[in-house]
Amino acid sequence: MRKTSAVALSSDLRSGRLDPLDLVDQVFSRIEEVGDKAIFTQTLRPRAEAEARAARERLRSGNPVSLLDGVPVAWKDLFDLKGRVTTAGSVVLGSNPPAEQDAALVSAGARAGLISVGALNMTEFAFSGIGLNPHFGTPRNPNGTGPARSPGGSSSASGVVVANDIVPIAFGTDTGGSIRIPAAFNGVVGYKTSTGHYPMAGVFPLSRSLDTLGPLAHSVEDCVLADTVLRGLQAPDVHAAPVAALDFVIPDAVMMDTLSPAVAANFDATVARLEKAGARVRRLALPELAETLDLITHRAVLVAIEALDVHWDRIHGPDAARMDARVVRRIMNAAKTSAVDLTILLRERKRLIAAVAEKLGNALLICPTTPTVAMPIAPLEADQEVFFRHNGLTLRNTSLGNFLDWCGLSIPNGFDTDQMPTGFMISAPHGRDRAVLAAGLAIEEIVRG
């Protein structure tokens, strides 16, 4: 299937080869063609058409407001969209009042002329890396042969909607991998920003310490352009780095463990291509990763603690029975965390963030985005223990980055024998977003092979 990038659509819109209203018609025709009712929790055709008409006038007069004026996008159903109830993938919020205004990032998108076509399905309350949803259905991963596969979570439909070529850019949230995992599982690009990179106003929280926002798209260039216009810039301030100047490190522990054969083979092949192209790639001892994993496993889980705070009344009231039992179980894992455990967790987190940042310096860390490809859905739905085992493994590499306050980028780097995509992740300490994106622009074609 032909994949239409935001860059290509922007060129067609600016040249007059494509009309924004016709593009909206194409989007909604594609939604019907794909036929997956679990992708959107709500489509917003009247809003999209009104925004497209305004974009048409700007483009015809030669006054586009940004490089992506008139390009359609969709938003994970954690973002407030004026006039509708933000579900966060849950039925228990259905009686909430509609949002009085757009989330801050949605408003920034509107100022840039992005056309909002709908709200995207997700894991309930964003608390899973697998992407199942018993309330609105589980979006179908469009890749592979054989049984239906997981879309990845929690921004499940944000990956699926791009992979299905419905919209070229979708926006998700990432607390433990929720942008990069669905990007890897669906064979698209996902960019997790540094915490604080975008305003969080109007986004339903999971973990206020860890939540970040970002785009999923067909290419790194599309992610860069999305970031450009959302920050109100008229031209990108990120450009491809010279490949020979790139310094990559592969961690010696944790992130390279328990890889499926295809993930390991595709990663090794990608590294070989990078080295052949002139990039520096070296192994780096990072015992801090094992320390971090041990801390999360045996001391406390920050995301669960903060999720319990957000959902305390729901978990301890009648709404708990209406929630996904897997989500309730994960939240309640924090119920026995002591004040001492939390104090130690926060103190050690601060130490580990600083220690790893010092060791990395200006280097960029690379590893597989996920240790396995997307797994079949049926066993995950049938057995909670199977679900939790796969969920923990799926989140391992990405969630370490969230805990250590990294930004990151996932790029597709091949397939397994069942034609399921694998992902290659570039990460760096907080605030080094431009370096990650510059590297991504430089090596995307090398990574894809």
FIBADO-683098 format. One record per residue (C-alpha): residue in three letters; residue number from 1; x, y, z. Coordinates in steps of 0.1 Angstrom, whole numbers. Layout:
// residues N
+------+------+-------+-------+-------+
: resn : resi :     u :     v :     w :
+------+------+-------+-------+-------+
:  ALA :  NUM :     X :     Y :     Z :
...
+------+------+-------+-------+-------+
// end
This chain:
// residues 449
+------+------+-------+-------+-------+
: resn : resi :     u :     v :     w :
+------+------+-------+-------+-------+
:  MET :    1 :     0 :     0 :     0 :
:  ARG :    2 :    13 :    35 :    -9 :
:  LYS :    3 :    22 :    55 :    21 :
:  THR :    4 :    15 :    93 :    17 :
:  SER :    5 :    39 :   114 :    39 :
:  ALA :    6 :    29 :   147 :    54 :
:  VAL :    7 :    58 :   163 :    33 :
:  ALA :    8 :    42 :   150 :     1 :
:  LEU :    9 :     7 :   162 :    11 :
:  SER :   10 :    21 :   196 :    20 :
:  SER :   11 :    37 :   200 :   -14 :
:  ASP :   12 :     5 :   190 :   -32 :
:  LEU :   13 :   -16 :   214 :   -10 :
:  ARG :   14 :     7 :   243 :   -16 :
:  SER :   15 :    10 :   238 :   -53 :
:  GLY :   16 :   -28 :   236 :   -57 :
:  ARG :   17 :   -26 :   200 :   -69 :
:  LEU :   18 :   -47 :   190 :   -39 :
:  ASP :   19 :   -76 :   208 :   -22 :
:  PRO :   20 :   -78 :   205 :    16 :
:  LEU :   21 :  -116 :   196 :    14 :
:  ASP :   22 :  -109 :   169 :   -11 :
:  LEU :   23 :   -81 :   156 :    12 :
:  VAL :   24 :  -106 :   154 :    41 :
:  ASP :   25 :  -130 :   134 :    18 :
:  GLN :   26 :  -101 :   111 :    10 :
:  VAL :   27 :   -94 :   106 :    47 :
:  PHE :   28 :  -130 :    96 :    55 :
:  SER :   29 :  -132 :    74 :    25 :
:  ARG :   30 :  -100 :    57 :    37 :
:  ILE :   31 :  -116 :    52 :    72 :
:  GLU :   32 :  -145 :    34 :    56 :
:  GLU :   33 :  -122 :    14 :    33 :
:  VAL :   34 :  -101 :     1 :    62 :
:  GLY :   35 :  -133 :    -6 :    81 :
:  ASP :   36 :  -117 :   -10 :   116 :
:  LYS :   37 :  -143 :     5 :   140 :
:  ALA :   38 :  -118 :     3 :   169 :
:  ILE :   39 :   -94 :    29 :   155 :
:  PHE :   40 :  -114 :    61 :   163 :
:  THR :   41 :  -134 :    66 :   195 :
:  GLN :   42 :  -150 :    95 :   176 :
:  THR :   43 :  -145 :   111 :   142 :
:  LEU :   44 :  -149 :   148 :   138 :
:  ARG :   45 :  -159 :   154 :   102 :
:  PRO :   46 :  -177 :   187 :   107 :
:  ARG :   47 :  -147 :   201 :   125 :
:  ALA :   48 :  -123 :   187 :    99 :
:  GLU :   49 :  -144 :   202 :    70 :
:  ALA :   50 :  -145 :   236 :    87 :
:  GLU :   51 :  -108 :   236 :    93 :
:  ALA :   52 :  -102 :   225 :    57 :
:  ARG :   53 :  -123 :   253 :    43 :
:  ALA :   54 :  -102 :   278 :    63 :
:  ALA :   55 :   -70 :   261 :    51 :
:  ARG :   56 :   -83 :   263 :    15 :
:  GLU :   57 :   -87 :   301 :    17 :
:  ARG :   58 :   -52 :   306 :    32 :
:  LEU :   59 :   -36 :   283 :     6 :
:  ARG :   60 :   -54 :   299 :   -23 :
:  SER :   61 :   -44 :   334 :   -12 :
:  GLY :   62 :    -8 :   322 :    -8 :
:  ASN :   63 :    -7 :   327 :    30 :
:  PRO :   64 :    -3 :   293 :    46 :
:  VAL :   65 :     2 :   295 :    84 :
:  SER :   66 :    28 :   268 :    85 :
:  LEU :   67 :    46 :   241 :    65 :
:  LEU :   68 :    18 :   217 :    73 :
:  ASP :   69 :   -13 :   239 :    67 :
:  GLY :   70 :   -41 :   217 :    55 :
:  VAL :   71 :   -26 :   184 :    66 :
:  PRO :   72 :   -49 :   160 :    84 :
:  VAL :   73 :   -40 :   146 :   118 :
:  ALA :   74 :   -57 :   127 :   146 :
:  TRP :   75 :   -52 :   127 :   184 :
:  LYS :   76 :   -51 :   101 :   211 :
:  ASP :   77 :   -82 :   102 :   232 :
:  LEU :   78 :   -63 :   118 :   261 :
:  PHE :   79 :   -62 :   152 :   244 :
:  ASP :   80 :   -91 :   174 :   250 :
:  LEU :   81 :  -110 :   183 :   218 :
:  LYS :   82 :  -134 :   211 :   223 :
:  GLY :   83 :  -171 :   200 :   225 :
:  ARG :   84 :  -165 :   163 :   232 :
:  VAL :   85 :  -159 :   142 :   262 :
:  THR :   86 :  -123 :   130 :   266 :
:  THR :   87 :  -127 :    92 :   272 :
:  ALA :   88 :   -90 :    82 :   279 :
:  GLY :   89 :  -101 :    49 :   265 :
:  SER :   90 :  -125 :    43 :   293 :
:  VAL :   91 :  -163 :    41 :   297 :
:  VAL :   92 :  -162 :    55 :   332 :
:  LEU :   93 :  -155 :    91 :   320 :
:  GLY :   94 :  -186 :    91 :   297 :
:  SER :   95 :  -206 :   112 :   320 :
:  ASN :   96 :  -179 :   139 :   322 :
:  PRO :   97 :  -188 :   173 :   307 :
:  PRO :   98 :  -174 :   179 :   272 :
:  ALA :   99 :  -141 :   198 :   270 :
:  GLU :  100 :  -146 :   235 :   269 :
:  GLN :  101 :  -115 :   241 :   249 :
:  ASP :  102 :   -88 :   221 :   230 :
:  ALA :  103 :   -57 :   208 :   248 :
:  ALA :  104 :   -28 :   232 :   245 :
:  LEU :  105 :   -11 :   211 :   219 :
:  VAL :  106 :   -43 :   207 :   198 :
:  SER :  107 :   -46 :   245 :   199 :
:  ALA :  108 :   -10 :   248 :   187 :
:  GLY :  109 :   -19 :   224 :   159 :
:  ALA :  110 :   -49 :   244 :   149 :
:  ARG :  111 :   -29 :   276 :   148 :
:  ALA :  112 :    -5 :   257 :   124 :
:  GLY :  113 :   -34 :   247 :   102 :
:  LEU :  114 :   -35 :   210 :   110 :
:  ILE :  115 :   -69 :   195 :   103 :
:  SER :  116 :   -82 :   174 :   133 :
:  VAL :  117 :  -102 :   145 :   120 :
:  GLY :  118 :  -109 :   126 :   152 :
:  ALA :  119 :  -100 :   111 :   186 :
:  LEU :  120 :   -80 :    78 :   186 :
:  ASN :  121 :   -86 :    47 :   206 :
:  MET :  122 :   -61 :    36 :   232 :
:  THR :  123 :   -54 :    14 :   262 :
:  GLU :  124 :   -77 :    24 :   290 :
:  PHE :  125 :   -61 :    53 :   310 :
:  ALA :  126 :   -29 :    47 :   289 :
:  PHE :  127 :   -17 :    20 :   312 :
:  SER :  128 :    -3 :    -8 :   290 :
:  GLY :  129 :    22 :   -14 :   263 :
:  ILE :  130 :     1 :   -40 :   245 :
:  GLY :  131 :   -29 :   -19 :   233 :
:  LEU :  132 :   -59 :   -40 :   242 :
:  ASN :  133 :   -92 :   -22 :   250 :
:  PRO :  134 :  -123 :   -42 :   262 :
:  HIS :  135 :  -146 :   -11 :   259 :
:  PHE :  136 :  -139 :     3 :   224 :
:  GLY :  137 :  -123 :   -28 :   209 :
:  THR :  138 :   -86 :   -34 :   200 :
:  PRO :  139 :   -74 :   -18 :   168 :
:  ARG :  140 :   -60 :   -43 :   143 :
:  ASN :  141 :   -23 :   -42 :   135 :
:  PRO :  142 :   -23 :   -41 :    97 :
:  ASN :  143 :    10 :   -60 :    94 :
:  GLY :  144 :    19 :   -96 :    91 :
:  THR :  145 :     4 :  -130 :    82 :
:  GLY :  146 :   -15 :  -153 :   104 :
:  PRO :  147 :   -34 :  -144 :   136 :
:  ALA :  148 :   -43 :  -108 :   145 :
:  ARG :  149 :   -14 :   -91 :   163 :
:  SER :  150 :   -12 :   -65 :   191 :
:  PRO :  151 :   -12 :   -29 :   180 :
:  GLY :  152 :    11 :   -19 :   209 :
:  GLY :  153 :     1 :     6 :   235 :
:  SER :  154 :   -10 :    27 :   249 :
:  SER :  155 :   -12 :    49 :   218 :
:  SER :  156 :   -26 :    19 :   199 :
:  ALA :  157 :   -47 :    35 :   173 :
:  SER :  158 :   -21 :    63 :   169 :
:  GLY :  159 :     2 :    37 :   154 :
:  VAL :  160 :   -25 :    18 :   135 :
:  VAL :  161 :   -41 :    50 :   119 :
:  VAL :  162 :    -7 :    60 :   104 :
:  ALA :  163 :     2 :    24 :    93 :
:  ASN :  164 :   -32 :    22 :    75 :
:  ASP :  165 :   -24 :    55 :    57 :
:  ILE :  166 :   -55 :    72 :    70 :
:  VAL :  167 :   -36 :   103 :    83 :
:  PRO :  168 :     1 :   109 :    79 :
:  ILE :  169 :     6 :   121 :   115 :
:  ALA :  170 :   -11 :   111 :   147 :
:  PHE :  171 :    -3 :   123 :   182 :
:  GLY :  172 :     1 :   101 :   212 :
:  THR :  173 :    15 :   102 :   247 :
:  ASP :  174 :    45 :    83 :   261 :
:  THR :  175 :    49 :    74 :   298 :
:  GLY :  176 :    67 :    41 :   295 :
:  GLY :  177 :    69 :    36 :   258 :
:  SER :  178 :    34 :    44 :   245 :
:  ILE :  179 :    45 :    62 :   214 :
:  ARG :  180 :    76 :    41 :   205 :
:  ILE :  181 :    60 :     7 :   211 :
:  PRO :  182 :    31 :    12 :   187 :
:  ALA :  183 :    55 :    28 :   163 :
:  ALA :  184 :    77 :    -3 :   163 :
:  PHE :  185 :    48 :   -28 :   163 :
:  ASN :  186 :    31 :   -11 :   133 :
:  GLY :  187 :    62 :    -2 :   113 :
:  VAL :  188 :    60 :    36 :   116 :
:  VAL :  189 :    82 :    62 :   132 :
:  GLY :  190 :    75 :    75 :   167 :
:  TYR :  191 :    91 :   104 :   185 :
:  LYS :  192 :    90 :   106 :   223 :
:  THR :  193 :    99 :   142 :   234 :
:  SER :  194 :   117 :   152 :   265 :
:  THR :  195 :    95 :   159 :   295 :
:  GLY :  196 :    83 :   195 :   293 :
:  HIS :  197 :    90 :   198 :   256 :
:  TYR :  198 :    52 :   204 :   249 :
:  PRO :  199 :    26 :   218 :   273 :
:  MET :  200 :     5 :   191 :   291 :
:  ALA :  201 :   -25 :   213 :   296 :
:  GLY :  202 :   -57 :   195 :   285 :
:  VAL :  203 :   -41 :   161 :   284 :
:  PHE :  204 :   -56 :   135 :   308 :
:  PRO :  205 :   -26 :   123 :   330 :
:  LEU :  206 :   -12 :    89 :   338 :
:  SER :  207 :    20 :    99 :   356 :
:  ARG :  208 :    27 :   136 :   359 :
:  SER :  209 :    64 :   130 :   364 :
:  LEU :  210 :    68 :   108 :   333 :
:  ASP :  211 :    41 :   118 :   307 :
:  THR :  212 :    54 :   131 :   274 :
:  LEU :  213 :    37 :   139 :   241 :
:  GLY :  214 :    48 :   133 :   205 :
:  PRO :  215 :    40 :   124 :   169 :
:  LEU :  216 :    38 :    91 :   151 :
:  ALA :  217 :    44 :    94 :   113 :
:  HIS :  218 :    57 :    77 :    82 :
:  SER :  219 :    91 :    93 :    84 :
:  VAL :  220 :   115 :   111 :   107 :
:  GLU :  221 :   111 :   142 :    84 :
:  ASP :  222 :    74 :   142 :    91 :
:  CYS :  223 :    80 :   141 :   128 :
:  VAL :  224 :   105 :   170 :   125 :
:  LEU :  225 :    79 :   190 :   106 :
:  ALA :  226 :    52 :   182 :   131 :
:  ASP :  227 :    75 :   194 :   159 :
:  THR :  228 :    84 :   225 :   139 :
:  VAL :  229 :    49 :   237 :   134 :
:  LEU :  230 :    37 :   228 :   169 :
:  ARG :  231 :    64 :   250 :   183 :
:  GLY :  232 :    53 :   278 :   160 :
:  LEU :  233 :    83 :   278 :   138 :
:  GLN :  234 :    82 :   286 :   101 :
:  ALA :  235 :   111 :   264 :    92 :
:  PRO :  236 :   128 :   234 :   109 :
:  ASP :  237 :   157 :   241 :   133 :
:  VAL :  238 :   168 :   205 :   130 :
:  HIS :  239 :   188 :   192 :   101 :
:  ALA :  240 :   205 :   159 :    93 :
:  ALA :  241 :   238 :   154 :   111 :
:  PRO :  242 :   268 :   142 :    92 :
:  VAL :  243 :   268 :   104 :    96 :
:  ALA :  244 :   306 :   103 :   102 :
:  ALA :  245 :   301 :   126 :   132 :
:  LEU :  246 :   276 :   104 :   149 :
:  ASP :  247 :   287 :    85 :   180 :
:  PHE :  248 :   264 :    56 :   190 :
:  VAL :  249 :   267 :    34 :   221 :
:  ILE :  250 :   251 :     0 :   226 :
:  PRO :  251 :   244 :    -8 :   263 :
:  ASP :  252 :   261 :   -39 :   276 :
:  ALA :  253 :   232 :   -49 :   299 :
:  VAL :  254 :   194 :   -53 :   300 :
:  MET :  255 :   183 :   -37 :   268 :
:  MET :  256 :   200 :   -64 :   246 :
:  ASP :  257 :   187 :   -93 :   267 :
:  THR :  258 :   159 :  -117 :   257 :
:  LEU :  259 :   156 :  -106 :   221 :
:  SER :  260 :   137 :  -126 :   196 :
:  PRO :  261 :   158 :  -139 :   168 :
:  ALA :  262 :   144 :  -115 :   142 :
:  VAL :  263 :   148 :   -84 :   165 :
:  ALA :  264 :   184 :   -94 :   173 :
:  ALA :  265 :   193 :  -101 :   136 :
:  ASN :  266 :   177 :   -69 :   123 :
:  PHE :  267 :   195 :   -48 :   150 :
:  ASP :  268 :   229 :   -64 :   142 :
:  ALA :  269 :   223 :   -58 :   105 :
:  THR :  270 :   214 :   -22 :   112 :
:  VAL :  271 :   245 :   -16 :   132 :
:  ALA :  272 :   267 :   -31 :   105 :
:  ARG :  273 :   251 :    -8 :    79 :
:  LEU :  274 :   257 :    22 :   102 :
:  GLU :  275 :   294 :    13 :   107 :
:  LYS :  276 :   298 :     8 :    69 :
:  ALA :  277 :   284 :    43 :    64 :
:  GLY :  278 :   310 :    58 :    87 :
:  ALA :  279 :   291 :    61 :   120 :
:  ARG :  280 :   310 :    53 :   152 :
:  VAL :  281 :   293 :    24 :   172 :
:  ARG :  282 :   307 :    11 :   204 :
:  ARG :  283 :   297 :    -9 :   235 :
:  LEU :  284 :   293 :     9 :   268 :
:  ALA :  285 :   291 :    -6 :   303 :
:  LEU :  286 :   260 :     8 :   319 :
:  PRO :  287 :   254 :   -12 :   351 :
:  GLU :  288 :   229 :    16 :   360 :
:  LEU :  289 :   204 :     0 :   337 :
:  ALA :  290 :   203 :   -32 :   357 :
:  GLU :  291 :   202 :   -10 :   389 :
:  THR :  292 :   172 :     8 :   375 :
:  LEU :  293 :   154 :   -24 :   365 :
:  ASP :  294 :   161 :   -38 :   400 :
:  LEU :  295 :   148 :    -6 :   416 :
:  ILE :  296 :   116 :    -7 :   396 :
:  THR :  297 :   110 :   -44 :   401 :
:  HIS :  298 :   117 :   -47 :   438 :
:  ARG :  299 :   112 :   -12 :   453 :
:  ALA :  300 :    84 :     8 :   436 :
:  VAL :  301 :    69 :    17 :   403 :
:  LEU :  302 :    66 :    55 :   399 :
:  VAL :  303 :    40 :    53 :   371 :
:  ALA :  304 :    18 :    31 :   392 :
:  ILE :  305 :    21 :    53 :   423 :
:  GLU :  306 :    11 :    84 :   404 :
:  ALA :  307 :   -17 :    65 :   385 :
:  LEU :  308 :   -31 :    55 :   419 :
:  ASP :  309 :   -32 :    91 :   429 :
:  VAL :  310 :   -50 :   101 :   397 :
:  HIS :  311 :   -75 :    72 :   400 :
:  TRP :  312 :   -79 :    68 :   438 :
:  ASP :  313 :  -116 :    75 :   439 :
:  ARG :  314 :  -123 :    53 :   409 :
:  ILE :  315 :  -103 :    24 :   422 :
:  HIS :  316 :  -120 :    26 :   456 :
:  GLY :  317 :  -155 :    31 :   442 :
:  PRO :  318 :  -180 :    14 :   419 :
:  ASP :  319 :  -162 :    25 :   388 :
:  ALA :  320 :  -134 :    -1 :   394 :
:  ALA :  321 :  -158 :   -28 :   383 :
:  ARG :  322 :  -163 :   -11 :   350 :
:  MET :  323 :  -126 :    -7 :   343 :
:  ASP :  324 :  -103 :   -31 :   325 :
:  ALA :  325 :   -92 :   -56 :   352 :
:  ARG :  326 :   -57 :   -56 :   339 :
:  VAL :  327 :   -55 :   -18 :   343 :
:  VAL :  328 :   -69 :   -20 :   378 :
:  ARG :  329 :   -44 :   -47 :   388 :
:  ARG :  330 :   -15 :   -26 :   376 :
:  ILE :  331 :   -26 :     5 :   394 :
:  MET :  332 :   -33 :   -15 :   426 :
:  ASN :  333 :     3 :   -28 :   425 :
:  ALA :  334 :    12 :     5 :   441 :
:  ALA :  335 :   -12 :     3 :   470 :
:  LYS :  336 :    14 :   -13 :   493 :
:  THR :  337 :    43 :    11 :   485 :
:  SER :  338 :    56 :    27 :   516 :
:  ALA :  339 :    67 :    62 :   521 :
:  VAL :  340 :   103 :    49 :   526 :
:  ASP :  341 :   101 :    30 :   492 :
:  LEU :  342 :    90 :    61 :   474 :
:  THR :  343 :   117 :    82 :   491 :
:  ILE :  344 :   144 :    57 :   480 :
:  LEU :  345 :   129 :    55 :   445 :
:  LEU :  346 :   130 :    92 :   440 :
:  ARG :  347 :   165 :    96 :   455 :
:  GLU :  348 :   179 :    68 :   434 :
:  ARG :  349 :   162 :    80 :   403 :
:  LYS :  350 :   179 :   114 :   406 :
:  ARG :  351 :   213 :    97 :   410 :
:  LEU :  352 :   208 :    73 :   381 :
:  ILE :  353 :   197 :   100 :   357 :
:  ALA :  354 :   228 :   120 :   365 :
:  ALA :  355 :   252 :    90 :   364 :
:  VAL :  356 :   239 :    77 :   330 :
:  ALA :  357 :   239 :   112 :   314 :
:  GLU :  358 :   275 :   117 :   325 :
:  LYS :  359 :   285 :    84 :   310 :
:  LEU :  360 :   267 :    90 :   277 :
:  GLY :  361 :   281 :   125 :   272 :
:  ASN :  362 :   273 :   135 :   236 :
:  ALA :  363 :   268 :    99 :   225 :
:  LEU :  364 :   234 :    85 :   215 :
:  LEU :  365 :   222 :    52 :   229 :
:  ILE :  366 :   208 :    27 :   204 :
:  CYS :  367 :   190 :    -6 :   210 :
:  PRO :  368 :   159 :   -24 :   198 :
:  THR :  369 :   127 :    -5 :   206 :
:  THR :  370 :   111 :   -37 :   218 :
:  PRO :  371 :   126 :   -71 :   225 :
:  THR :  372 :   100 :   -89 :   203 :
:  VAL :  373 :    76 :   -81 :   175 :
:  ALA :  374 :    39 :   -77 :   182 :
:  MET :  375 :    24 :  -108 :   196 :
:  PRO :  376 :    -9 :  -125 :   187 :
:  ILE :  377 :   -38 :  -110 :   205 :
:  ALA :  378 :   -58 :  -141 :   214 :
:  PRO :  379 :   -35 :  -155 :   241 :
:  LEU :  380 :   -31 :  -121 :   256 :
:  GLU :  381 :   -68 :  -117 :   260 :
:  ALA :  382 :   -73 :  -152 :   273 :
:  ASP :  383 :   -48 :  -152 :   302 :
:  GLN :  384 :   -38 :  -123 :   324 :
:  GLU :  385 :    -5 :  -139 :   333 :
:  VAL :  386 :     5 :  -142 :   297 :
:  PHE :  387 :    -6 :  -106 :   292 :
:  PHE :  388 :    15 :   -93 :   321 :
:  ARG :  389 :    46 :  -113 :   311 :
:  HIS :  390 :    45 :   -99 :   276 :
:  ASN :  391 :    35 :   -64 :   288 :
:  GLY :  392 :    66 :   -63 :   311 :
:  LEU :  393 :    89 :   -75 :   284 :
:  THR :  394 :    74 :   -51 :   257 :
:  LEU :  395 :    79 :   -21 :   280 :
:  ARG :  396 :   113 :   -29 :   293 :
:  ASN :  397 :   136 :   -10 :   269 :
:  THR :  398 :   114 :    20 :   265 :
:  SER :  399 :   103 :    24 :   301 :
:  LEU :  400 :   139 :    25 :   313 :
:  GLY :  401 :   143 :    56 :   291 :
:  ASN :  402 :   113 :    72 :   307 :
:  PHE :  403 :   125 :    65 :   342 :
:  LEU :  404 :   159 :    80 :   332 :
:  ASP :  405 :   143 :   110 :   317 :
:  TRP :  406 :   154 :   104 :   281 :
:  CYS :  407 :   139 :   115 :   248 :
:  GLY :  408 :   138 :    89 :   220 :
:  LEU :  409 :   130 :    80 :   185 :
:  SER :  410 :   118 :    46 :   170 :
:  ILE :  411 :   125 :    39 :   133 :
:  PRO :  412 :   114 :     7 :   115 :
:  ASN :  413 :   144 :   -15 :   107 :
:  GLY :  414 :   130 :   -47 :    91 :
:  PHE :  415 :   106 :   -75 :    95 :
:  ASP :  416 :   105 :  -111 :   108 :
:  THR :  417 :    94 :  -141 :    87 :
:  ASP :  418 :    58 :  -134 :    94 :
:  GLN :  419 :    62 :   -98 :    80 :
:  MET :  420 :    59 :   -82 :   114 :
:  PRO :  421 :    80 :   -50 :   118 :
:  THR :  422 :   109 :   -45 :   142 :
:  GLY :  423 :   120 :   -12 :   156 :
:  PHE :  424 :   154 :     6 :   161 :
:  MET :  425 :   155 :    31 :   189 :
:  ILE :  426 :   178 :    61 :   194 :
:  SER :  427 :   178 :    77 :   229 :
:  ALA :  428 :   195 :   105 :   247 :
:  PRO :  429 :   193 :   123 :   280 :
:  HIS :  430 :   167 :   150 :   287 :
:  GLY :  431 :   168 :   180 :   264 :
:  ARG :  432 :   188 :   164 :   236 :
:  ASP :  433 :   158 :   161 :   213 :
:  ARG :  434 :   175 :   180 :   184 :
:  ALA :  435 :   205 :   156 :   185 :
:  VAL :  436 :   182 :   126 :   184 :
:  LEU :  437 :   161 :   140 :   155 :
:  ALA :  438 :   192 :   151 :   136 :
:  ALA :  439 :   206 :   116 :   139 :
:  GLY :  440 :   173 :   101 :   128 :
:  LEU :  441 :   172 :   123 :    97 :
:  ALA :  442 :   208 :   113 :    89 :
:  ILE :  443 :   204 :    75 :    93 :
:  GLU :  444 :   167 :    67 :    86 :
:  GLU :  445 :   174 :    52 :    52 :
:  ILE :  446 :   203 :    33 :    65 :
:  VAL :  447 :   182 :    20 :    94 :
:  ARG :  448 :   154 :     9 :    71 :
:  GLY :  449 :   180 :   -10 :    50 :
+------+------+-------+-------+-------+
// end
